[in-house]
Amino acid sequence: MLYLRPALAVLLLVAGVALPALTQSKKDPLNDAEVEEVREVADQPIERVKLYMKFIEQRTDAIDEIAGDTRIQNKPEKLHNLLEEFTRLVDELQDNLDSYDETHSDVRKALKELVPASQKWLVILNMPPPDQNYDFSRKTAVEAGESLNEQARKLQADQDKWFAEQKKKNKDAEKSGAP
C-alpha cells in the first residue's frame, strides 16, 4: 500500500498537468458571444452557415491585417493562433454541411456565397511570408480551406440535383392526382 500512494500521487500530478494542456490546445475558437449567436440559429441552416462564414471572414481579415502590418508585436504567434482558429471554424462548418447534406436541408443560398468566399480565404491564407512558427498551422489551414471549397462545390451540385428531382416528383405527383 505504501508503494501505491507515491505512484498515485505522480499519476494525479501528471493528469493535473496534462488535462489542462489538452483542453487548452483544443480551445474553442468562438468566444461566448459567438457561441450564443450559433445557438440562436441552431434550427436555421442557412443562417448558421452564414454565421460561420462571418466568423471565418473575421479571422481571415485579421490574418490579412496582421500580415501587412510591420508594427505588430508577436506577429508569428498571433498568425499561428488565427490560422488554428480558422482551421477549427472550417472543420465545424464542414461538420454542419455534412449534417445538412444528410438531412437534405436546403442551404443552396448560403453555398452560393460560400464557394467564392472560400476561394478568397485561400488567397489570404497564403499572404503572410513563410515562417517556421506558423507554417504548419498555415498548411493545415490551407488544406482545410481547400477541403471546404471542394465540399461546398460538391454539395451545391448535389443539392441542385436533389431539389430539382424533388420538384419534378412533386409535379408528377400533382399530374397523377396523388396526394
N, C-alpha and C positions, 0 to 999 in steps of 0.2 A: 504494500500500500504506500510506503514511503517513496518508492521509485515512481509511482504513478503521478503523484502530486507535482513534482517538478516538470514532468513531461506534459501534464495537463496545463500547467501554467504557461509553458512555452507554446503549446498549441493555441491557447486562448490569446496569447500575446500576438502570435503570427496572424491569427484570424482577425484580431482587432486592428491590425495594421493593414492587412490585405483587403478586407472588405471595403473600407472607405476608399482605398485606392482604386478598386474595381468600379465602384459606383461613380467616382469622380471622373474616370476615363470615359464612362458611358453617359455623361451628363446630358440631360435633356437640352437640346438646342433652343427650346422655346422658354421664354420667361413666363411668369404666372399669368400676365395679361394675355399673352398669345395663347396659352393653354386654354384659358377661358373662352377666347374667341373661337378656337377649334371646337370646344364643347358646344357652343351656341349653334353651330352649323352642322352638328353631327348627323342630322337627318336631311341635309341638303347637299347632295353630292357635288353639284356644280359650284356652289359657294365654297364648299370645303376645298375643292381643287384650287379654286382661285385664291383662297386664303393661303394655302401652302405656296402657291406661286408668289404671292406677295411677300411671304417670309423669305423665300429663296431669293427673290429680287432684292430684298433689303440686304442680304448677305453679299450678293454679287456687287451691289452698288458700293458697299463698304470695302470690298476687295479692290474694286476699281479705284476708289478714292485713296485708299492706303498705298496701293501700288504706285500711284502717281505723285504722292506727296513725300518729298525728301526730308521733311522736318519731323516726321513721326518717329517717336522712340519705340523700341521693341517691335519694330516692323515685322521681322520674321515670326515672332511669337504670335502677334495679332493675326497675321495672314494664316498661319498654321491653324489657329483656333477657328477662324472664319471658314476655312476650307473644310475643316472637320464638321462644323455646323451645317455647311452646305450639303455635305455628303449624308449626314443623318436626316436632314429635311427631305432630300431627294429620296432616300430609302423609305421614309414614312409616306411620302406622296406615292411612290410606286406600290407600296402595300395597299394604299387606298384604291389606286387604279385597278389592282388585281381584284380587290373586293367588288368594285363596281362592274368589272368585266364579268365576274361570276354571277352577279345578280342582275345583269343587263340593265343597270342604272344608266340612264341617258346623260352622258357627260360630253356629248359632241360639241356643245357650245364652248365649254372650257377647253377642250382639246384643240379647237381652232386657235386659241390663244397660246396654249401650252407648247405646241410644236415650234413656232417661231421663237418664243421666249427661251426655250431650252437651247436652241441654236445660239442665241445671243449670249447665254450664260457660259457656254463653252468657250467663246471668244474671250470673255472677261477672265475666265479661269487661267488662261494661258498668257495673260498680260504681265503679271509680275515676273521679274527676271529670275532665273534659276537660283535656288538657294537650298543647301542641304537641310536647313531647318524645317522646310515645308515642302520639299519636292515630293516626298512620298505621299503626303496629305493631298497635294495637288493632283498627283497621278490617280489617287483613289477618287477624288472629286470629279476629275475628268471622265473616268470610267463610269462613275455613277451618272453623270450628266449625259454621256453618250447612250447609256442603257435606258435612261428616262426618255430621251428623244426617240429612240427606236421603239420603245414600248408605246409611247404616245401615238406615233405614226401608225403602228400596227393596230392599236385599239381604235383609233379613229376610222381606219379602213374596216375593221371588224364591225364596229357599231353602225357605220353607214350601211353595210351589207345587211346586218341583222335587222335593223329598224326598217329598211326597205322591204325585206322579206315579210316582216310583221304587218306592214301596211298592205302589202299585196294579199296576204292571208285574210286580213280583215275585209278588204274589198271583195275577195272571192266568197267569203262567208256571207256578206250582205247580198251578193248577187244570187246565191243559192238559197237565201232565206233562212239560213241558220242563225240562231240567237247569238 
